[in-house]
Amino acid sequence: MRGQILDSSKRGVRIEHSDFKGEHVVECYVVKDGVVVARDRIDVPIGNTSVKRASAL
C-alpha cells in the first residue's frame, strides 16, 4: 500500500502482509481533522517469518 494512509485493521492494530524481503522503512502518520499532527519512521527488516494472527475481540 505504498503511498497510502490506511486505518487500523482493528483498534490499535494494523496487520499487513508482504512478499518483499530485505530492509524497508515504515512511515506512520497521525491525522486529526485532515491535518498531520505527528509522524515517525522506523526501519523494518522483512524476512521469511510468519506471525500468528490476532484473535478477534
N, C-alpha and C positions, 0 to 999 in steps of 0.2 A: 504494500500500500504506500509506496514511495510518494512523498509529497502531499499526502492526505492527512487531515486531522480526524481521528476516529474516537468515538465514545468508548467507554469501558465495556468489556464483554458482560460484566455484571458489576455491581457496586464495588469499587476499589480494585477491580481485576481487569487485565487486558490479556487475553490469550491469543497468540498468533502462531502460525506455522510457517516454516521456510524451507526451501530446497537449496538455499545458498549456504556455502560454507566459507569460513575464514573470518577475518577481522571486520567488524561493522560498527557503525555508530548509530545510536538511537537518540533522537531528539524528542523531548517531551515539552508540551506547552500547556499552560493553564489559561483557558479563555473564559472571561466573565463579561457578559453583556456585549459580546462581539469584539472584545479587546484582549490582547495577550497581556496578562498581568504577571506571568512568571514563565521561565523557560530553563531547560537544562539539557545537557547531552552526556551520554555515557558510552564508553567503549564496550562492545558486546562481542565476544568471540563465539562463533556458531560452529558447532561440530556435529558429530554423529551421536547425539544423545537424545533420549526421549524423556518426556515429563509426564507424570501421572496427571490425568485430567482432574480438575477440581470438581467435587461433587456439588450438585445443585442444592441451593438452600431451600 
